[in-house]
Amino acid sequence: MQIAVRQIAKQMGELHLIVIAPVDVMTKATERMSDSEWSRAVGYNLDAYFYAARAFAREAAGNVVVPRGRIVAVLPGVEV
């Protein structure tokens, strides 16, 4: 993730915003989802948020003009 964010920053210049929207869609209603399916989905989504946010924060800390940025996290929906 860090390499991807750094490459984008090189191409685009300073980064000031990242939108994190993992796409691991839960295909079952919550009452039919097994514990292992839930654990996989939660792990996938939380890992995506963490690694993307960390990579962005490291890159944005080096910004010259504005040494900070904004993180927008889009949460997946859960069918009930």
C-alpha positions, -999 to 999 in steps of 0.1 A, spaced: 0 0 0 28 24 9 44 19 -25 11 26 -43 5 58 -24 40 70 -29 38 64 -67 5 83 -68 21 112 -49 50 113 -74 26 114 -103 0 138 -88 21 159 -64 13 164 -27 -17 143 -15 -43 160 6 -71 135 5 -77 98 5 -110 80 2 -109 44 15 -138 22 3 -131 -15 5 -153 -36 -17 -156 -69 2 -193 -72 -2 -211 -94 23 -234 -116 3 -255 -130 31 -279 -115 56 -263 -112 90 -285 -139 106 -272 -164 80 -235 -154 81 -211 -178 99 -186 -166 124 -157 -173 100 -174 -153 72 -179 -124 95 -143 -126 108 -130 -126 72 -151 -96 61 -142 -76 92 -105 -84 89 -104 -76 52 -122 -42 57 -102 -32 88 -69 -41 72 -78 -20 42 -86 10 63 -55 7 85 -30 1 57 -44 28 34 -47 54 63 -11 46 75 4 50 40 -15 82 34 -5 97 68 32 89 62 30 105 27 10 136 38 34 142 67 60 151 41 39 176 24 56 210 21 25 232 15 1 216 39 17 189 61 -16 171 68 -46 157 49 -81 143 52 -91 107 53 -126 97 42 -136 62 51 -167 47 34 -182 19 55 -197 -11 38 -234 -18 44 -247 -48 62 -280 -64 53 -303 -70 82 
